[in-house]
Amino acid sequence: MKDETDRILKSQSGKKPKNGTSRRGFLQGVGIGGGVLTTGLFEPAAQADTAGAANVSGPGEVAVTLNINGKARQVKVEPRETLLDTLRNKLDLTAAKRVCDRGTCGACTIIMNGKVVYSCTVLAIDAQGKQIQTLEGLSVNGKPHPVSQAFVNNDAQQCGYCTPGFVMAVKGFLDRHPHPTEEQVRHGLNGNLCRCGTYMGVRKAALEAAALMGGGKRNA
């Protein structure tokens, strides 16, 4: 028993066993400090291949360029930040409203690449290279867009909180359907909610805007 104990103590004393590697030497060789193995099997973190990480953004803010209302806007955003929050909090474009924040009410509606989208469902970093249009970009030389004017003419708003989203939804709808019927308007705008219940005025505004626009696209 004593001989076995002496053998174990000697093996832990730093003396090299017959295979040429001591326990202490092995631990020093693998570099257990920091939890990173540095033997030939694993590269240390500093030497690891970073080719795959070159396309990774974040977790902090990164610089992006967004094309909004015909102008290139440079801004820093976190990869998790939505286009809605970027518009409102960093670019002072506050027409799009944050209400449900889950893509159901339409208050944050914008037009992107010619399509009506909820800006709360789009990451700002993913909107790069796309044409973004908000309510602030509809007027030309201070003159209201026909859709905006039609909303005024038909009292198509009460509290007004959902109105910017509805205006953009109507604009996008009429760009694709310049000669709609009232039933088509009703169906085409069912992605936007009005808590005040001004749906009748909104539909009338959409039909009047279609007539004002002459059935063609304007300020697209």
N, C-alpha and C positions, 0 to 999 in steps of 0.2 A: 504493500500500500504506500509505504514511504517512497519507494522507487518511482511509483506512478505519479505521486504528487510532485516530486522533484522534476520529473520529465515535463509536466504541464507548466510549472513555474519557469523552467528554462525556455519553453517555447514562447512564453509571453514576455521574456526579458529583453527582447530585441535581437537576440542572437539568431542568425540565419539558419533555418533548417536546411536539410539536404537539398531541397529544390531551389535554394538560393533566394527565397523571398520570406521575410519575416512578417509577422502580423502587423507590427508597427509600420514597417516599410510599405506594406500593402495599403494600409489606411492613408499614409502620406501620399502614396501614388495616385489613389483615386480621388483625393481632395474632397473629403466629405464636408468641408466647410461650405455653408450656403446651400447644401443639399444638391450640388451639381456634380455629377460624376465626370471626371476628366481623364479617364483611361482612353485607350484607343477606340473603345466602343462608342463613346459619347463625346461630342465636342462641347467645350464650355460655351456658355451662353454668348459670350463676347465673340466667339469664333463661329457660331452657328450660321448656317446659310440663311441670309436675309432676303433672298430673291423673292420668296413668296410674300414677304411682308411689305414689299415696295408698293403694292397697290392697296394696302390697308390704311384707312384714315382714322384719326382719333387716337385715344378717346377724347382728347382735348379739341379745341376749336381748330378748324382748318379754313383756309381762304377759298372761297368759291366766287364765280362770276355768274350772275343770273341776268337773263335778258327779260326785262320787265317793261311793258308798255313801250317797246321799241328802243330802250336804252339799256346799256350794259351796266349792271350795278354790282360792285364788288363788296363782299361782306364776309365776315368770319362766322362760321356756325359750327356747332357740335354735330357730329354725324347723326345723332338721334333727334335733332331738331326738325320740326315740321316746317313746311313752307309757310303755313299760316302764321306761326309764331315768328318766323323770320320777317315776313311782310310787316306784321304789326309792331313787333318789339325792336327791330333793328333797322327797318327801312322807312318807318313812319307812314306806311300805307295801311290805314286802319279801316278801310271800307269793309273788307271781309271780316266777319265777326266770329268770335270763338264762343260757341254755345254748347252744343253737345260734345264736341271734340271726339266724335267716334263715327263720323260719316253718315249721319242719318237725317239731319235737319236742313242742310243746304245753306246755312247762313254764311258759310265761308266759301261759297262757290266762286270760282274763277274760270278763265278759259286758258287752256294750255295746249299748244299745238293744234288749235282749232277745236278742241274738245272741252266740254263742260266737265269740270272735276271739282271735288271737295279738296280744298287746300290743306285741310287737317289730316288727310290721308296720304299726303305726299311728303317725303323727306326733302328738305331744301337741297341737300347734297345730290339728290337724284334729279333735281329740276334743272341742272346745268345743261346748256346746249338746247334748251327748249324755249319756245316763244310763250311768254306768260303775259296775260292781259288781265288787269284788274279794273274795277269801276273807275279808279282815278285816271285811267288812260282812255276812257271812252269819249270824253268831250274833246272838241277840236277848236282851238283858239277861243276857248271860253264858251263855246256854243254847246248846249246839251245834245247828247246823242238822241236820235228819235225814240229809242226805247225809254230813256230817262224822261223825255218830254211827255211821252204817252202815259207814264206812271203818274206824273203830275196832273195831266189833263183828266185822268180817270180816278183820282183819289185812291190810287192803288197802294196806299200805305196808311198805317195808323201810328203805332209806336215807331215804326221805321227800322227796327233792329234787323228784321229779315230782308228788308228792301234791297240792299246792295246785292245779296245773293240771288234774289229773284230777278233783278235787272240783268245780271250776268247770265242767268239761266235762260231768260227770254232772248237775250242777244245771241247766245250760242244756238238756241233752238231755231230762231228765225234765219240764221246763217245757213242752216241745213234744210229748213222747211219754209221758204219765203212766202208761200201761199197756203197757210194752214186754215183748217176749219176750227171752230171752237172746241169740238171734241178732241181734235189733234193737240190743241193747246193744253187742254185739260190733262191729257195723257202725257204730253211732253214735259210738263212742269211738275209731275207728281213726286219728284225727288226733293222738292223744297216745301218746307212747312211754315205756315203763318199762324202764330198763336192768337193773333187778333181776328183771324178769319176773313181777311180781305181778298179771298180767292176770286170773287166776282170781279172786283176792280182790276186785279192782276190779269185775268183773262181778257177783259176788255182792252186793257193797255197793250197786251201782246198783239191783239188783232189790229188795233189802231197803229201800232208801231210797224206792223207788216205793211199797212197801206202807206204810211209815211216814208218807208224805205223803198217803196215802189217795187217790192218783190225782189230787190237785189241786195247784195251784201254791201255793207257800209262800215268803214273804219275797222276792217277785218285785221 
